[in-house]
Amino acid sequence: MTKAKQLPRRQRIRKAILLISLLLFPMILYYLSPYIIIASAAEGIINASWMVFTLLLVSAVFVGRLWCGWFCPAGAVQDLAFTINAAPLKSRRLDLGKWLIWIPWVSLIAVLAVSAGGYRTINPFHMLEGGLTVNQGLWYLTYYIVLAVFVALPLAFGRRAACHSICWMAPFTIIGRRIGSLLRLPALHLAAESDACIECGKCTRECPMSLNVQDMVLRGDMGEDECVLCGSCVDTCPKEVIHYRFGRTVSRQTTREWSEPKPEVAR
């Protein structure tokens, strides 16, 4: 009998964390709700989901999209869908979907908050008795609808299709990552030794976000908005070409620009 292949230790830990997050999802759905923040804004109230989304934005400046790859319950349920449909996403045009949702949603929140005279009150548990979603029966219906959507999309279109197309949390982490990169702040990111790559393609085949990781390695630029820092490519590379790194993100092109001598200006 052939022994089943064991996942790398880091991936076992990551999937265990995601599983715990998924089991907690029925209780914490309120804190990730895209609706309650709208209702709260209309009354000038900063609620828990406002705090969570702000934390996602700020934390992403320093840890990128680590939330999406390691802690998000919606990501966990999509990873489970791999056992039914592990096909990579065929079109990156789906990436636009989440922005078509996020931009009008955030705009509505801003308009409602301004109309209410600005945020005047902080109430983390606004519209939620007891602080847990399971305390109110109607939330179960919402939970199963959200769960069904986040399962149906990857089954229909491929790996983590919902992350690409409808996730209202992903833009916060993408914007945060871009802010950190623009300000050249030290952050958690992936780095690669391009010259050591043997172009086996394993990193690309294992990527849950359907990214062409091998191309990123060969280009010497691992700064991809849709990378969720899951580390699948890190742990699958036979030559250990890809690594986690904390520091300023520098692409091969940027390194070359810094190292090339600058032409002297005639005086």
Buried (B, 14 or more C-beta within 10 A) or exposed (E): EEEEEEBEEBBEEBBEBBBEBBEEBBBBBBBBBBEBBBBBBBBBBBBBBBBBBEEBBEBBBBBBBBBBBBBBBBBBBBBBBBEEEEEBBEEEEBBEBBEEBBEEBBEBBEEBBEEBEEBEEEEBEBBBEEEBBBEBEEBEEBBEEBBEEBBEBBEEBBBBBBBBBBBBBBBBBBBBBBBBBEEEEEBBBBBBBBEEBEEBEBBBBBBBBBBBBBEBBBBBBBBBBBBBBBBBBBBBBEEEBBBEBEEBBBBBEBEEEEEEEEEEEEE
